[in-house]
Amino acid sequence: MKKSLPLIVLLAIALVGILLPSVPKEVLTDAAASFNKNINTGDTAWMLVATAFVLLMTPGLAYFYGGMVNTKNVISTMLQSFIAMGVISIVWVTVGFSLAFGESMGGWIGNPATYFMFNNVVDGQPWSLAPTIPLALFAFFQLKFAVITPALVTGSMAERIKFRSYILFMVLFSIFVYSPLAHWTWHPDGFLFKLGVLDFAGGTVVHMSAGWAALAAALYLKRRKAHAEANFLPPANIPYVLLGTGLLWFGWFGFNAGSAVGSSTLAVSALACTNTAAAAAGLAWVLFDAAKGKKVSALGFAIGAVVGLVAITPACGFVTVPQSIFIGAISAIVSNYLAHLRTKTTLDDTLDVFPCHGVGGMMGMLMTGIFASHQVNGAVAEGSEGLAYGDSALIINHLIALVAVSAFAFVMSLLMLKITDLIEPLRVSDADEKVGLDISQHDEYLVEA
C-alpha cells in the first residue's frame, strides 16, 4: 500500500481536476473579449520562447551536476533534476501557482483557492504586471522557475539521499518555502514587494532559497562516507559539466530576459547584462585560481560562469552592462574563496551549492541595492535608486530582505527535512551508498560492469 500511495495521490489529483465545475461558456467569451485586445503577439511569441529556454535549464543542470559526482551516482543525480520537471509541474498546476500568485492573504501567501487546479488561468485575465501576455503563459513561465529551484538543492545532498525521500522533500519545499517567497517578492501585495525590494528574475526566490536549503540539507544529512575518508572525489565527466554550463548559459537568457515579460528594450538590456556577467565571472574564477598558483581548469571556468549567472539574476533588469562586469567578477571571487574555505571544514555540501548559489544570490541582491538605476528601469523610483547614486533606502531594504529570506529559507528547509525524515528516512543505507545510488535506487548504471 505504501508503495502505491504516490500513484493513488496522482490519480486523485486527476479525478479532482475532472470533477471541478467548468466556467460557463458565456463567461469565457466575455472574458476573452475583454482582454484579447490587450494581448501583444510579439510579447507572447517571445515569452513562449523564453519559457522553453528556462525549461532547458533543468536538463542543463542535470548535466552540470551529473558530471561532477562520482561515476556510480551520475544517473541518480541527473534524475533528481529531470523528475522535478514532472513532480513540480503537477504541484504547480494543482496549488503552487495559486499559493505564489493567488489573491494575497496578508502579503504572506496566496489564496490556494484562487487558481486551484488552474481554475481561472487558461481563460483568465492577464497578470497585472504582465498585461500583454495570456495569464496561462505567465503561469507556465513561472512554473519553470519553480521546477529548477528544488533541483538546485540536490547538489548539496547528492550521493546519499533516498530517492523517495527526495520526492517528498521537493513537494514540501515547493509548497512551504518556494511559493511563499515567490509571493513575498513578486506579488504586488507581497510584503517584500511593498517594501520596495527588487528581484528581477529570482536572486532571492530561486537562488537564495535553494542555497540556504542546500546548507540545511548538508548539515542535516551529514557527510558521505567516502567524503569523510577522502575529502576529495574526482568528478565523473567534466565534458558533461561543460555541456551543462552551455545549456544553463543559453537557458538563462530566457530566465533573465524573459523576466521583462515582453519583447522590449528592457529584455535586451537584461540579456546583455546576463551574458556579460557570466563571461566576467568565468574569467574571474580561473584568474583567481591562477593567482593562487592553480592551473586554469575547465571545471573552474564552468562553475565561475554559473556563479556570474546567479549573481546577475536579481540585478539584470536594473543595472548597466559595465556594472554587470563588476557584479560577475566580484561574486565569482567571493564564491571561489568561500568554496575553498568549505573544503577545510567537515561540511559536505557535495557540489558547493551554498557557496555558489546561496552566496551568489546574496551578492546579486546586495549589488542590486547598490547599482539599481531609474535610467535602466523606470520601475525603480527616482530617489529610491541604489547606493551608488546616493540613495540608501534601497540597500537597507535589501539588507532587511536578505536576513528575512535567509532565516525563513534555512529554518523552513530544516523543518521540511525533519518532517520528511520522520515519514521516510532521508539517507540511504551505508551499503546502498557504497554500491552507488544508480544501482541501489534505480537499478541502472552508466557503463557496463
N, C-alpha and C positions, 0 to 999 in steps of 0.2 A: 504493500500500500504506500509506504514512504517513497519508494522509487517512482511510483505512478503519480504522485501528488503534483509535480510540475505540469505534467500533461493535462491533468484534471483542471488545474488552475487556468491553463491556456484555453482549454475548451470552454470553461465557464465564462471567461472574458469574451470569447467569440459569441457565445449564446446571449450574453447581456447586450452586446452590440446589435445583434439581430433583432432582439425584442424591444429595443429602445423605440419609442414612438418617433415617426418621421415628421419633419417640418412640413406643414401644409404647402401644396404646390403654389398657391396664390401668394403665400408669404415669401417663398423663394423668388418668385417672379418679381415682386415688388422690391425685394432687397437687391436683386441683381440690377434692376433698372436704376436704383438709386445710387449705386457706386460704380457700375461699369464705365460710366462716362469719365471717372477719375483715374481709371487704370491706364498706366502708360506701358505700351508694348515694349519699348526699349528697356525700361527698367525691369519689366517682367522677364524679358529674354536674358538679360544679364544675371538676374537673381536665380533663374533656373540653372544657368551655367555655374554660378558661384556655389549653389547648393551641391551640385555634382562634384565640384572641386573639393569642397570641405569633406564630403563623404570619402573621397580618395585619400584623405589624410589618415584615416584609421587603418586601412591596409598599409599605408606608408609607415605608420607607427609600428605595425606588426613586424615589418621587415627591419626597421630601425632597432627595435628591442630584440627581435629574434636573432639577429646577427651578433648580439653582444653577450648572450647567455651561453652556457655550456651546451655542447652538441646534443646531449641527451635530453635537453629541455627546450629545444628550438620550437617544435610543433606546439607544445603546450603553451608556451609564451605567446606565439603568434595567434593561436586560437583564442586566447584571452582577449585580444583586440577584436578579432573577427566576430566572436559571439556577442560582443557589445552591440554590434550593428543590429543583431536580431532582438536581443533582450530589451535594450533601451528603446528601440522603435516601438515595441508593444507598450512599454511603460509610458512612453511619451504620449501616444495616442490615447491610452486609457485615462491617465490622470496627470502625467507630468507637465504637459503644456498648460493645463488649467492651473496647476499649482504655481507655475512660473509666471504666466501671463493672464490668468483669470482675474476677475474682479478682486481688487485688493482688500485684504482683511487686516486693516490697521497698518499697512505698509510692510507687513512681515511675510505674508504668504498669499497666494491667490486662492480664490474660492474653488474648491475641487469640482463643484457642480457647473461652473461657467462653461467649460469646454469638455466635460466628461465624455469619453468615448468619441472625441472630436465632434460632438454635437455643436452646431452653430459655427463650425470652422470652414467647411468646404464652401458654403454659400453665405458666410458671414461678412460683416463689414470689415474693410481693411484695418490693420493695426494702426493706431493713432500716429505712431512715429514712422510708419511705412505706408503712407496713404495711397501710393501709386502702384502697389502690387497686391495681388489677392492675399487674403488672410491665410489661406492654406499654404501658399508658397512661403510666407513668412514663418509659419509654424514648422514647416519641414526644413527650412534653412536653420532655424534654431535647434531642431532635432539633432542635426549633425554635431553641434557643439555639445549637446547633452550626451551623445554617443562617445565622443573621444575623451571626455573628462575622466570617467572611471577607468577607461582603457589606459590612460596615462598613469594612473595609480599602480597598475600591475607591475611596472618596472621596479618598484620597491619591494615587492613580495614574490617576485619570480623565483622559481626553482624550489618552492617549499609550500605553496598554498594548495589546498584541496580544491578541485575544480567546482564541485557543488557548492562549497562554501563561498568561493569567489562570486558565483552567480547570485547568491543570496545577498552578499555584501554589496554588490553592484546595484541591485534593486533598492536596497535600503539607502545607500549613498545617494542615488539619483533622486529619491523622493524626499529625504530628510536633510540633505546637505546641498546638493546642486540646485534643486528647484527653489528653495528659499533664497539662496544667494542670487540666482538669476532674477528673482522678483525684487529683492532689495535694490539691485543695481540697474536693471533695465526697464522695470515697470515705472511709468510716470508717477505712481503713488508709492513706490518703494522708498524706504527710509533713506537709503544711501543716495538714490537718485534725487530726492528732495533736499538732501544735504548739499548737493552740488558735486558729488563725486563723479569723475569722468572715467569711463572704461569703454573704449571704443569697440573692442572686439573680444574681451574676455580675460584680461590680466588677472582680475580678482575672481571672477566667476569660474573660469576654467583652470588657469594655471596655479593661482594661489590655493584654491580649494584642493586641486589634485596634489600639489606639493605638500601641503600640511597633512592631507590624508595619507600620503606616502610615508611621511615621517612617523605618523601614528602607527601605521602598519608595520614599519621596520622595527619600531620599539616593541610593539605587541607580539609580533611573530618571533622576535629574537633571531639569532644568527643561524645561517645554514651550517650544517656540519662541515661541509667542505671549506666554507669561508673561515670557520674557526680554526681549521687545521692549516690552511694555506694563506688566507687573506688575499690571494690573487688567483683568479681563474681566467684562463685565456678565452677571448671571445670566439664563438664558433665560426663566424663567417663575416669578415669585415666588408666584402663586397655587398652582402645583404644590408649592412649598415649604410653604405653609400647609396644603394638603391632606395632605401627607406628615407634617407635625407633628401634625395631628389624628389621623391613623391610628396614628402612633407612640405618642402620649399614650394613646389608647384601648387599644391593644395592650399597653402597658406595665403595665396593671392585671393582665393575665394573667401577664406576665413576673415581676412582683414579688409580687402577692398569690397567684399560683399557686404560688410557691416555698414557701408554707406547706404544700404538698401535702395540703391538706384544706380543708374548709369550716368555718373556725374563727375565733375572735376574733383570732388572730394574722394571718390573711389580711385581716381587716378593718383591723387596725392598719397592715399593710403597704400596703394600698390607700390609706388616708388619708394616710400619710406620702408616698407616691408623688405623689399629686395636689398636695399642699401644697408639696413641694419644687419641682415643675415650675412652679407658679404663682409662687413666690418667685424662682426663678431667671430666669424670663422677665421679670419686673418689674425685677429687679436689673440684668439686662443692658442694658435700654433706659434705665434711670435712670443707670447708669454712663456710657453713651453720652451722655446729656443733660448730665451733669456735665462732660463733656469738650467740650461745645459742639456735639454732633451732634444731628440730628433723630431722634425716635423712629421706628423703622422696623419694618415687618412682618418683614423678614428677621432683624433683631436679636432681636425677641421670640421668634421661632420657634427660632433657634439657642439662645438662653438657656434656653428651656423644655426643650429636649432635653438640654442640659448638666445641668440640675437632675434630670432623669430618670436620667441616667447616674450622677450623684453619689449619689443616694439608693439606687441599686440594691443595693450591698452592705450598706447600713445599715438598710433599711426595716423589717426584721423584728426590729431590736434597739433602736430609738430611739423617742422620743416625737414626737408631731405638732409641738409647738413647736420641738423641736430640728431637725426637718426643714426648717423655715423658714430657720434659720441655715445648715444644710448646703447648701440650694439656692442661697441668696443669695451666700454666700462663694465657693462653687465657680464660680458664674457670673462673679463679678468677677475671680477668678484666671484663668479660661479666656479671658475677654474681653481682659484685659491681655496674656496670652501670645500670643493670636491677633494682637493689634495688633503686638506685637514681631516676630512671624514675618513680617509684611509688610515689615519693614525689613531682612530678610535675603534671601538668594538661595534659601532653602529653598522648594521648590514642592510643599507639601502642599496639593493642589488645593482641598480643601474643609475644611481645618483639622481633620482627623481627630485628630491628636495633641493639639493644644491643647484640643479639646472632649472626645473620648472617652478618650484616654490620660490627660490631666491630670484630667479629671472623675472617671475611675475611681480614680486615685490619691488624689484629695481625698476621695472617698467611703470609701476604705479607711482613711485616716487618721481621718476623722470617726467611723467605726465604732469604732476603737480609743480614741477619746475619750469617746463617748457611749453605747456599748452597755450595756444595763441588764438585770439579772436580773428586774426588775419587769415589763419588756416581754416578755421571752422567757426562760423557765426554762432554756433550753439554755445561757444564759450563767451560769456558775457564780458563786455568791456568793464574793467575794474575788478574782474574776478579771474584774471589770467594767471599764468604760472609765476613762480618766484623770480624767474629771470627777467620778468617785466615789471618787477617792483611790487607785486601783489602777494600777500601772504595767506589770504583766506583759503585758497585752493589747496596749497600744500598742507595746511593744518587739517583741512577736511580729509585729505588723503591719508594723513598720519592716523587720524581717528579711525578711518575705514580699514586701514592696514591692521591695526590692533584688533578691531572688532571682527573682521573676516578671519584673521589668523586664529583667534581664540575660538570662534564658532566652528570653523572647519576642523581644527585639531580635536577639540573636545567631542564634537558630534561624531567625528570619524572613529575616535576611540570607543565611543558608546556603540556605534554600529558594529564595530569589530567584536566587541564583547557580546552583543546580542547574537550575532552570527555564530560565535564560538559556542554559545550556550545551546543553540539549535543544532548546529553541525560543526564539529571541531575543525578549526581553520587549517592546522598543519597536517601534512601527510605524515605517515609513519617514517621512522628512520630508514626502514628497509625500502619503502617506496621512494624516498628522497635519494637513496644511494643508487637505485636502478635507474632513476630519472623519471620525470613526470610524463614524458611522451609515452612511455610504456605503461607505467603504473596507473595513469589517469585515463589514457586513451587507446592503449594497445596499438600504438603507431610509432614508427621510428623513422629517422631522417635518412639513414643509409642501411643497406643490408648488413647484417651482423656477419 
